[in-house]
Amino acid sequence: MDSTQDIHTANDGNKHVEMDSYKEELWIESDGNGIEPDPPTNNNSNNNNNNDDDDDDDDDDDIGMTDLFADPDPYDEFSFSFPLPSTSTSNPDNPSPHHQCNIHLFGIKEENGQTLHSTGLTIWRASPLLCQYMIQHPQLFHQKATLELGAGLGLCGILAHHLGAQPCILTDGDTETLQGLRRNVEYNIPSSSSSSTPSFHDTPPQDNSHSHRIPQCHQLRWGRKISSFQTLPHCAEFDVILGSDIIYVEEILTPLFQTVHTLLKFNSESQFLLSYARRNVNIDLVLECASRFGFDWRTPEEVEGVFVFFRHSQQKEEEEEGYNSN
């Protein structure tokens, strides 16, 4: 990739501020599970006779996904329907008569999920569970700046948009997943310039940065270039951060909570909603890491596996301020 940095000027009120532009990079989840990947090795001197194999590899990259083995039809579509309270519709000027949110996603069959280099290409059980909690608490999202980490196909972030989240930012670190995420957002919340129906094979549309009412999709690798990410429009800080089934290895816990700590607003109402599914990381390790970064948590009884994290230091400060004012 080009290592040079573009500089552009942003209008900040009456000031003009120079800042580094945020550049996406080619990265596949299996290269390091969220950790800095090893640099590619250069074996050109040993592979002078392997040009045909290189061409085949390029063809595989063009497909956009790998390791589908022998499944002749690995693709799948996922449909969800959620009831929306009338006060939470994302378009109050033209609400749905039944206030129903229908979300249709393109991805890979769940049974192929573990064989892919990118786990975000399918729907996992924790995402609908988090959506269930979101529907029960729509007030958390109405006119709230919302960020989804490891968005995958985009289910929770798209629902947050329909619950009134503004702005709504969906992110994933994986290049292949990010392409599918953008297609799904465009399909479910088409921009005014969109005239065709995207599918999993289409070239992903460009972000529509002209309107904060349309969710934006950006690459975000936890713990890396966070300050640069914050220079993007509406990405400085958030009221609500979402994550569903995003913890697969212990090594990503510190960069995950470092990212949440940096991007979550410092007030008692800000929350990080995590839908956790037990895989290779015990929940005790997750909670221990959260505590190190200054978070308390609670586990709502109505939805299995959902953890609500909030800043305990900020809560104590506000309680002390309230006591001193009396």
TORKOL-4160 file (C-alpha; in steps of 0.2 Angstrom, whole numbers, padded with zeros to 4 digits, m for minus):
326
<pt num="1" X="0000" Y="0000" Z="0000"/>
<pt num="2" X="0005" Y="0018" Z="m0002"/>
<pt num="3" X="0013" Y="0023" Z="0014"/>
<pt num="4" X="0011" Y="0042" Z="0011"/>
<pt num="5" X="m0003" Y="0051" Z="0020"/>
<pt num="6" X="m0015" Y="0063" Z="0012"/>
<pt num="7" X="m0018" Y="0079" Z="0021"/>
<pt num="8" X="m0035" Y="0088" Z="0019"/>
<pt num="9" X="m0043" Y="0103" Z="0027"/>
<pt num="10" X="m0058" Y="0102" Z="0037"/>
<pt num="11" X="m0069" Y="0116" Z="0042"/>
<pt num="12" X="m0071" Y="0117" Z="0061"/>
<pt num="13" X="m0083" Y="0132" Z="0064"/>
<pt num="14" X="m0073" Y="0147" Z="0058"/>
<pt num="15" X="m0057" Y="0138" Z="0059"/>
<pt num="16" X="m0048" Y="0127" Z="0046"/>
<pt num="17" X="m0039" Y="0112" Z="0053"/>
<pt num="18" X="m0027" Y="0101" Z="0044"/>
<pt num="19" X="m0028" Y="0083" Z="0048"/>
<pt num="20" X="m0022" Y="0066" Z="0042"/>
<pt num="21" X="m0035" Y="0057" Z="0031"/>
<pt num="22" X="m0040" Y="0040" Z="0036"/>
<pt num="23" X="m0035" Y="0026" Z="0024"/>
<pt num="24" X="m0042" Y="0009" Z="0024"/>
<pt num="25" X="m0029" Y="m0006" Z="0022"/>
<pt num="26" X="m0031" Y="m0023" Z="0015"/>
<pt num="27" X="m0032" Y="m0035" Z="0030"/>
<pt num="28" X="m0041" Y="m0052" Z="0032"/>
<pt num="29" X="m0046" Y="m0057" Z="0049"/>
<pt num="30" X="m0037" Y="m0074" Z="0049"/>
<pt num="31" X="m0020" Y="m0065" Z="0046"/>
<pt num="32" X="m0020" Y="m0060" Z="0065"/>
<pt num="33" X="m0037" Y="m0060" Z="0073"/>
<pt num="34" X="m0037" Y="m0042" Z="0076"/>
<pt num="35" X="m0018" Y="m0041" Z="0080"/>
<pt num="36" X="m0005" Y="m0033" Z="0069"/>
<pt num="37" X="m0002" Y="m0045" Z="0054"/>
<pt num="38" X="0015" Y="m0051" Z="0050"/>
<pt num="39" X="0023" Y="m0042" Z="0034"/>
<pt num="40" X="0022" Y="m0052" Z="0018"/>
<pt num="41" X="0037" Y="m0061" Z="0013"/>
<pt num="42" X="0045" Y="m0058" Z="m0003"/>
<pt num="43" X="0050" Y="m0075" Z="m0011"/>
<pt num="44" X="0051" Y="m0069" Z="m0029"/>
<pt num="45" X="0069" Y="m0076" Z="m0031"/>
<pt num="46" X="0062" Y="m0093" Z="m0027"/>
<pt num="47" X="0046" Y="m0092" Z="m0037"/>
<pt num="48" X="0052" Y="m0087" Z="m0054"/>
<pt num="49" X="0043" Y="m0103" Z="m0062"/>
<pt num="50" X="0027" Y="m0101" Z="m0052"/>
<pt num="51" X="0019" Y="m0087" Z="m0062"/>
<pt num="52" X="0004" Y="m0098" Z="m0066"/>
<pt num="53" X="0001" Y="m0101" Z="m0048"/>
<pt num="54" X="0001" Y="m0083" Z="m0044"/>
<pt num="55" X="m0012" Y="m0079" Z="m0057"/>
<pt num="56" X="m0023" Y="m0092" Z="m0049"/>
<pt num="57" X="m0021" Y="m0084" Z="m0033"/>
<pt num="58" X="m0026" Y="m0067" Z="m0040"/>
<pt num="59" X="m0042" Y="m0075" Z="m0047"/>
<pt num="60" X="m0046" Y="m0082" Z="m0029"/>
<pt num="61" X="m0044" Y="m0064" Z="m0022"/>
<pt num="62" X="m0056" Y="m0057" Z="m0035"/>
<pt num="63" X="m0069" Y="m0069" Z="m0028"/>
<pt num="64" X="m0068" Y="m0060" Z="m0012"/>
<pt num="65" X="m0068" Y="m0075" Z="0000"/>
<pt num="66" X="m0058" Y="m0091" Z="0003"/>
<pt num="67" X="m0059" Y="m0108" Z="0009"/>
<pt num="68" X="m0077" Y="m0112" Z="0004"/>
<pt num="69" X="m0071" Y="m0130" Z="0000"/>
<pt num="70" X="m0083" Y="m0140" Z="m0010"/>
<pt num="71" X="m0099" Y="m0131" Z="m0007"/>
<pt num="72" X="m0106" Y="m0127" Z="m0024"/>
<pt num="73" X="m0117" Y="m0114" Z="m0017"/>
<pt num="74" X="m0110" Y="m0106" Z="m0001"/>
<pt num="75" X="m0120" Y="m0090" Z="m0002"/>
<pt num="76" X="m0136" Y="m0087" Z="0008"/>
<pt num="77" X="m0149" Y="m0073" Z="0012"/>
<pt num="78" X="m0155" Y="m0069" Z="0029"/>
<pt num="79" X="m0171" Y="m0060" Z="0033"/>
<pt num="80" X="m0177" Y="m0052" Z="0049"/>
<pt num="81" X="m0192" Y="m0042" Z="0055"/>
<pt num="82" X="m0193" Y="m0031" Z="0070"/>
<pt num="83" X="m0207" Y="m0021" Z="0077"/>
<pt num="84" X="m0203" Y="m0003" Z="0079"/>
<pt num="85" X="m0211" Y="0010" Z="0091"/>
<pt num="86" X="m0218" Y="0024" Z="0082"/>
<pt num="87" X="m0207" Y="0037" Z="0091"/>
<pt num="88" X="m0191" Y="0028" Z="0085"/>
<pt num="89" X="m0193" Y="0027" Z="0066"/>
<pt num="90" X="m0178" Y="0034" Z="0057"/>
<pt num="91" X="m0189" Y="0043" Z="0045"/>
<pt num="92" X="m0203" Y="0052" Z="0056"/>
<pt num="93" X="m0209" Y="0062" Z="0041"/>
<pt num="94" X="m0214" Y="0046" Z="0032"/>
<pt num="95" X="m0216" Y="0032" Z="0045"/>
<pt num="96" X="m0221" Y="0014" Z="0040"/>
<pt num="97" X="m0239" Y="0012" Z="0044"/>
<pt num="98" X="m0236" Y="m0004" Z="0054"/>
<pt num="99" X="m0219" Y="0002" Z="0061"/>
<pt num="100" X="m0211" Y="m0014" Z="0055"/>
<pt num="101" X="m0192" Y="m0015" Z="0051"/>
<pt num="102" X="m0188" Y="m0028" Z="0038"/>
<pt num="103" X="m0170" Y="m0032" Z="0036"/>
<pt num="104" X="m0163" Y="m0043" Z="0022"/>
<pt num="105" X="m0145" Y="m0047" Z="0022"/>
<pt num="106" X="m0133" Y="m0056" Z="0009"/>
<pt num="107" X="m0119" Y="m0067" Z="0016"/>
<pt num="108" X="m0112" Y="m0085" Z="0018"/>
<pt num="109" X="m0121" Y="m0100" Z="0025"/>
<pt num="110" X="m0118" Y="m0101" Z="0044"/>
<pt num="111" X="m0112" Y="m0119" Z="0042"/>
<pt num="112" X="m0097" Y="m0112" Z="0031"/>
<pt num="113" X="m0093" Y="m0099" Z="0044"/>
<pt num="114" X="m0079" Y="m0108" Z="0053"/>
<pt num="115" X="m0071" Y="m0112" Z="0037"/>
<pt num="116" X="m0069" Y="m0094" Z="0031"/>
<pt num="117" X="m0054" Y="m0083" Z="0033"/>
<pt num="118" X="m0067" Y="m0070" Z="0038"/>
<pt num="119" X="m0080" Y="m0074" Z="0052"/>
<pt num="120" X="m0090" Y="m0059" Z="0048"/>
<pt num="121" X="m0098" Y="m0065" Z="0032"/>
<pt num="122" X="m0112" Y="m0074" Z="0040"/>
<pt num="123" X="m0125" Y="m0072" Z="0054"/>
<pt num="124" X="m0121" Y="m0079" Z="0071"/>
<pt num="125" X="m0133" Y="m0082" Z="0085"/>
<pt num="126" X="m0128" Y="m0067" Z="0096"/>
<pt num="127" X="m0133" Y="m0054" Z="0084"/>
<pt num="128" X="m0152" Y="m0058" Z="0084"/>
<pt num="129" X="m0150" Y="m0058" Z="0103"/>
<pt num="130" X="m0143" Y="m0041" Z="0104"/>
<pt num="131" X="m0157" Y="m0035" Z="0092"/>
<pt num="132" X="m0170" Y="m0042" Z="0104"/>
<pt num="133" X="m0162" Y="m0031" Z="0118"/>
<pt num="134" X="m0162" Y="m0016" Z="0107"/>
<pt num="135" X="m0180" Y="m0018" Z="0102"/>
<pt num="136" X="m0184" Y="m0018" Z="0121"/>
<pt num="137" X="m0174" Y="m0002" Z="0124"/>
<pt num="138" X="m0177" Y="0009" Z="0109"/>
<pt num="139" X="m0174" Y="0025" Z="0119"/>
<pt num="140" X="m0155" Y="0020" Z="0120"/>
<pt num="141" X="m0154" Y="0024" Z="0101"/>
<pt num="142" X="m0166" Y="0039" Z="0097"/>
<pt num="143" X="m0155" Y="0053" Z="0091"/>
<pt num="144" X="m0139" Y="0045" Z="0099"/>
<pt num="145" X="m0122" Y="0043" Z="0090"/>
<pt num="146" X="m0120" Y="0024" Z="0088"/>
<pt num="147" X="m0105" Y="0014" Z="0083"/>
<pt num="148" X="m0105" Y="m0005" Z="0079"/>
<pt num="149" X="m0089" Y="m0014" Z="0081"/>
<pt num="150" X="m0086" Y="m0030" Z="0071"/>
<pt num="151" X="m0102" Y="m0027" Z="0062"/>
<pt num="152" X="m0101" Y="m0042" Z="0050"/>
<pt num="153" X="m0116" Y="m0042" Z="0039"/>
<pt num="154" X="m0123" Y="m0026" Z="0048"/>
<pt num="155" X="m0139" Y="m0033" Z="0056"/>
<pt num="156" X="m0137" Y="m0023" Z="0073"/>
<pt num="157" X="m0131" Y="m0007" Z="0065"/>
<pt num="158" X="m0145" Y="m0007" Z="0052"/>
<pt num="159" X="m0158" Y="m0010" Z="0066"/>
<pt num="160" X="m0150" Y="0004" Z="0077"/>
<pt num="161" X="m0152" Y="0016" Z="0062"/>
<pt num="162" X="m0171" Y="0011" Z="0061"/>
<pt num="163" X="m0172" Y="0014" Z="0080"/>
<pt num="164" X="m0167" Y="0032" Z="0076"/>
<pt num="165" X="m0148" Y="0032" Z="0079"/>
<pt num="166" X="m0140" Y="0048" Z="0072"/>
<pt num="167" X="m0126" Y="0047" Z="0067"/>
<pt num="168" X="m0125" Y="0028" Z="0064"/>
<pt num="169" X="m0107" Y="0021" Z="0060"/>
<pt num="170" X="m0104" Y="0003" Z="0056"/>
<pt num="171" X="m0087" Y="m0004" Z="0056"/>
<pt num="172" X="m0077" Y="m0020" Z="0053"/>
<pt num="173" X="m0058" Y="m0023" Z="0051"/>
<pt num="174" X="m0059" Y="m0036" Z="0039"/>
<pt num="175" X="m0058" Y="m0031" Z="0020"/>
<pt num="176" X="m0069" Y="m0044" Z="0013"/>
<pt num="177" X="m0082" Y="m0042" Z="0027"/>
<pt num="178" X="m0082" Y="m0023" Z="0025"/>
<pt num="179" X="m0087" Y="m0025" Z="0006"/>
<pt num="180" X="m0102" Y="m0036" Z="0011"/>
<pt num="181" X="m0107" Y="m0024" Z="0025"/>
<pt num="182" X="m0107" Y="m0009" Z="0013"/>
<pt num="183" X="m0118" Y="m0019" Z="0000"/>
<pt num="184" X="m0130" Y="m0024" Z="0014"/>
<pt num="185" X="m0132" Y="m0006" Z="0021"/>
<pt num="186" X="m0135" Y="0000" Z="0003"/>
<pt num="187" X="m0148" Y="m0013" Z="0000"/>
<pt num="188" X="m0158" Y="m0010" Z="0016"/>
<pt num="189" X="m0155" Y="0009" Z="0017"/>
<pt num="190" X="m0152" Y="0014" Z="m0001"/>
<pt num="191" X="m0146" Y="0032" Z="m0005"/>
<pt num="192" X="m0155" Y="0043" Z="m0016"/>
<pt num="193" X="m0142" Y="0040" Z="m0030"/>
<pt num="194" X="m0145" Y="0021" Z="m0029"/>
<pt num="195" X="m0154" Y="0014" Z="m0044"/>
<pt num="196" X="m0150" Y="m0005" Z="m0043"/>
<pt num="197" X="m0151" Y="m0019" Z="m0031"/>
<pt num="198" X="m0134" Y="m0025" Z="m0025"/>
<pt num="199" X="m0130" Y="m0043" Z="m0022"/>
<pt num="200" X="m0115" Y="m0051" Z="m0014"/>
<pt num="201" X="m0105" Y="m0051" Z="m0030"/>
<pt num="202" X="m0107" Y="m0033" Z="m0035"/>
<pt num="203" X="m0094" Y="m0020" Z="m0033"/>
<pt num="204" X="m0098" Y="m0011" Z="m0016"/>
<pt num="205" X="m0105" Y="0006" Z="m0017"/>
<pt num="206" X="m0096" Y="0021" Z="m0011"/>
<pt num="207" X="m0100" Y="0029" Z="0006"/>
<pt num="208" X="m0113" Y="0043" Z="0005"/>
<pt num="209" X="m0104" Y="0055" Z="0017"/>
<pt num="210" X="m0115" Y="0070" Z="0011"/>
<pt num="211" X="m0129" Y="0064" Z="0023"/>
<pt num="212" X="m0127" Y="0059" Z="0042"/>
<pt num="213" X="m0144" Y="0051" Z="0040"/>
<pt num="214" X="m0137" Y="0037" Z="0030"/>
<pt num="215" X="m0126" Y="0025" Z="0040"/>
<pt num="216" X="m0108" Y="0025" Z="0036"/>
<pt num="217" X="m0097" Y="0010" Z="0034"/>
<pt num="218" X="m0078" Y="0012" Z="0039"/>
<pt num="219" X="m0064" Y="0000" Z="0042"/>
<pt num="220" X="m0059" Y="0000" Z="0061"/>
<pt num="221" X="m0046" Y="m0012" Z="0068"/>
<pt num="222" X="m0046" Y="m0011" Z="0086"/>
<pt num="223" X="m0032" Y="m0002" Z="0095"/>
<pt num="224" X="m0025" Y="0004" Z="0079"/>
<pt num="225" X="m0026" Y="0022" Z="0071"/>
<pt num="226" X="m0040" Y="0027" Z="0083"/>
<pt num="227" X="m0036" Y="0045" Z="0082"/>
<pt num="228" X="m0036" Y="0045" Z="0063"/>
<pt num="229" X="m0053" Y="0036" Z="0063"/>
<pt num="230" X="m0059" Y="0050" Z="0074"/>
<pt num="231" X="m0056" Y="0063" Z="0061"/>
<pt num="232" X="m0069" Y="0055" Z="0050"/>
<pt num="233" X="m0086" Y="0064" Z="0050"/>
<pt num="234" X="m0096" Y="0060" Z="0065"/>
<pt num="235" X="m0083" Y="0048" Z="0072"/>
<pt num="236" X="m0076" Y="0057" Z="0086"/>
<pt num="237" X="m0086" Y="0049" Z="0100"/>
<pt num="238" X="m0102" Y="0039" Z="0103"/>
<pt num="239" X="m0116" Y="0038" Z="0115"/>
<pt num="240" X="m0118" Y="0019" Z="0111"/>
<pt num="241" X="m0106" Y="0006" Z="0105"/>
<pt num="242" X="m0112" Y="m0011" Z="0099"/>
<pt num="243" X="m0103" Y="m0028" Z="0098"/>
<pt num="244" X="m0111" Y="m0045" Z="0095"/>
<pt num="245" X="m0101" Y="m0061" Z="0095"/>
<pt num="246" X="m0084" Y="m0052" Z="0092"/>
<pt num="247" X="m0073" Y="m0061" Z="0105"/>
<pt num="248" X="m0064" Y="m0076" Z="0098"/>
<pt num="249" X="m0047" Y="m0075" Z="0105"/>
<pt num="250" X="m0040" Y="m0068" Z="0121"/>
<pt num="251" X="m0027" Y="m0057" Z="0112"/>
<pt num="252" X="m0041" Y="m0045" Z="0106"/>
<pt num="253" X="m0048" Y="m0041" Z="0123"/>
<pt num="254" X="m0036" Y="m0027" Z="0127"/>
<pt num="255" X="m0037" Y="m0018" Z="0109"/>
<pt num="256" X="m0056" Y="m0020" Z="0110"/>
<pt num="257" X="m0058" Y="m0012" Z="0127"/>
<pt num="258" X="m0045" Y="0001" Z="0122"/>
<pt num="259" X="m0055" Y="0006" Z="0107"/>
<pt num="260" X="m0071" Y="0007" Z="0117"/>
<pt num="261" X="m0063" Y="0017" Z="0131"/>
<pt num="262" X="m0057" Y="0029" Z="0118"/>
<pt num="263" X="m0073" Y="0031" Z="0108"/>
<pt num="264" X="m0087" Y="0030" Z="0121"/>
<pt num="265" X="m0092" Y="0047" Z="0128"/>
<pt num="266" X="m0088" Y="0051" Z="0146"/>
<pt num="267" X="m0105" Y="0052" Z="0154"/>
<pt num="268" X="m0116" Y="0041" Z="0164"/>
<pt num="269" X="m0128" Y="0037" Z="0150"/>
<pt num="270" X="m0115" Y="0031" Z="0137"/>
<pt num="271" X="m0115" Y="0012" Z="0136"/>
<pt num="272" X="m0106" Y="m0002" Z="0127"/>
<pt num="273" X="m0118" Y="m0016" Z="0123"/>
<pt num="274" X="m0110" Y="m0033" Z="0120"/>
<pt num="275" X="m0119" Y="m0049" Z="0115"/>
<pt num="276" X="m0107" Y="m0063" Z="0121"/>
<pt num="277" X="m0106" Y="m0081" Z="0115"/>
<pt num="278" X="m0094" Y="m0092" Z="0123"/>
<pt num="279" X="m0081" Y="m0098" Z="0111"/>
<pt num="280" X="m0063" Y="m0099" Z="0116"/>
<pt num="281" X="m0063" Y="m0085" Z="0129"/>
<pt num="282" X="m0070" Y="m0086" Z="0146"/>
<pt num="283" X="m0082" Y="m0072" Z="0151"/>
<pt num="284" X="m0072" Y="m0069" Z="0167"/>
<pt num="285" X="m0057" Y="m0064" Z="0156"/>
<pt num="286" X="m0068" Y="m0052" Z="0147"/>
<pt num="287" X="m0075" Y="m0044" Z="0163"/>
<pt num="288" X="m0058" Y="m0043" Z="0170"/>
<pt num="289" X="m0051" Y="m0033" Z="0155"/>
<pt num="290" X="m0067" Y="m0022" Z="0155"/>
<pt num="291" X="m0063" Y="m0018" Z="0174"/>
<pt num="292" X="m0045" Y="m0013" Z="0170"/>
<pt num="293" X="m0052" Y="0000" Z="0157"/>
<pt num="294" X="m0063" Y="0007" Z="0170"/>
<pt num="295" X="m0080" Y="m0001" Z="0166"/>
<pt num="296" X="m0093" Y="m0009" Z="0177"/>
<pt num="297" X="m0107" Y="m0020" Z="0169"/>
<pt num="298" X="m0124" Y="m0027" Z="0172"/>
<pt num="299" X="m0132" Y="m0042" Z="0164"/>
<pt num="300" X="m0151" Y="m0039" Z="0159"/>
<pt num="301" X="m0161" Y="m0054" Z="0164"/>
<pt num="302" X="m0173" Y="m0053" Z="0149"/>
<pt num="303" X="m0160" Y="m0057" Z="0135"/>
<pt num="304" X="m0147" Y="m0071" Z="0137"/>
<pt num="305" X="m0129" Y="m0066" Z="0134"/>
<pt num="306" X="m0130" Y="m0047" Z="0134"/>
<pt num="307" X="m0119" Y="m0037" Z="0144"/>
<pt num="308" X="m0121" Y="m0018" Z="0147"/>
<pt num="309" X="m0104" Y="m0009" Z="0151"/>
<pt num="310" X="m0103" Y="0008" Z="0158"/>
<pt num="311" X="m0089" Y="0019" Z="0165"/>
<pt num="312" X="m0089" Y="0017" Z="0184"/>
<pt num="313" X="m0077" Y="0031" Z="0187"/>
<pt num="314" X="m0088" Y="0043" Z="0178"/>
<pt num="315" X="m0103" Y="0037" Z="0188"/>
<pt num="316" X="m0094" Y="0040" Z="0204"/>
<pt num="317" X="m0089" Y="0057" Z="0199"/>
<pt num="318" X="m0107" Y="0062" Z="0194"/>
<pt num="319" X="m0114" Y="0055" Z="0211"/>
<pt num="320" X="m0101" Y="0066" Z="0220"/>
<pt num="321" X="m0105" Y="0081" Z="0210"/>
<pt num="322" X="m0123" Y="0079" Z="0214"/>
<pt num="323" X="m0119" Y="0076" Z="0233"/>
<pt num="324" X="m0109" Y="0092" Z="0233"/>
<pt num="325" X="m0122" Y="0103" Z="0225"/>
<pt num="326" X="m0135" Y="0098" Z="0239"/>
